[in-house]
């Protein structure tokens, strides 16, 4: 029986603005029904598709095919006016399931599924449009029609190698959420509180504790974190050279997901990525120019305080962290055996990466809200993305988390 569907208390809004961002560089995996529906539309009889593949093989788990891309990385069905040809010719119901629902996403928990908006869409990142709770009826119809699944899932690990039941994991995740949405503190302070929480959970001998004791520990730690985080703000030390190298290499992995970057899957693009990664590894002199998103600057300038005058510019990034923590998306994304503490570190890292990419994107002008929206789209695209959900990425986070370096990164780039 499908789980009941709920929405966040933290209201989310979205309406499609026909920007076409979701049709650029996205992998649209097709169910068996999606593939059959596309074949029945007989696109091969259309002159513009007569010798063009509309689907290609996909090697990942869960799907055999995905929608094909053009050479520039755009969807094979994207019109010049930013509209979908399938939608224009056959209507909404004829589109693949992912396209019909995006940016709506169901996040199954134990006893319910959360309907949330993915902020990989600029309209959702800006909270423009219809409240999520007004779309519950539509999503329920899709669940009843077997287009979407709303079934309970196994909870994530508490920490490396330690499995606990859903009741305990939920209390831990709710404690983290309380820290990340605590309006008494600015976003940077909340993130450091969450990182300190994860550090203490990892250090505690939790295998000896009952589920009830772990729940009590989580609540106690959530109350203590504001005091434990003070030293990172009293002494804003620059992260170490090694930490900055790991940080920049991870930032580049996110930067390639920017909606204004090229997304061709060819050797030229791979070579471009390799050059950019090499320059970011060195971290000195001039930055590379990357697409229409990141202009030439200097690595030294990306270390300077931003000096943003309007606090509203930070709002889309703060909202990304708040809604992601409330939905548990960050801990339930497609990351294999990542634990809750791994995922806390991954979520916290989004903030300094976002601020560093904003410096780079706006290196020749005053940062704007539109700049930040593009950055939030980029960061949200990375949640669950294969290379950013790998064992290697988890190892990088563990290295960054050593000796408080991740907290220093968060504080350093928030300046």
Secondary structure, DSSP 8 states (H G I E B T S, - for coil): ---EEEE-SS--EE------GGGBS---EE-HHHHHHHHHTTGGGSGGGTT--SEEE--STT-SEEE-B-TTSBBTTB-TTS-BHHHHHH-GGGS-HHHHHTTEEEEE-SSEEEEEE-TTSHHHHTTBSEEGGGGHHHHHHHHHTTSS--------BSBTTB---HHHHHHHHHHHHHHHT-TTS-HHHHHHHHHHHHHHHHHS-GGGS-HHHHHHHHHHHHHHHHHHTHHHHHS-----HHHHHHHHHHHHHHHTT-TTS----SHHHHHHHHHHHHHHHH--SB---BTTTB---BTTGGGS----S-GGGGHHHHHHHHHHHHHTHHHHSS-TT-BHHHHHHHHHHHHHHHHHHHHHHTTTS---HHHHHHHHHHHHHTTT-GGGGSHHHHHHHHHHTGGGHHHHHHHHHT-
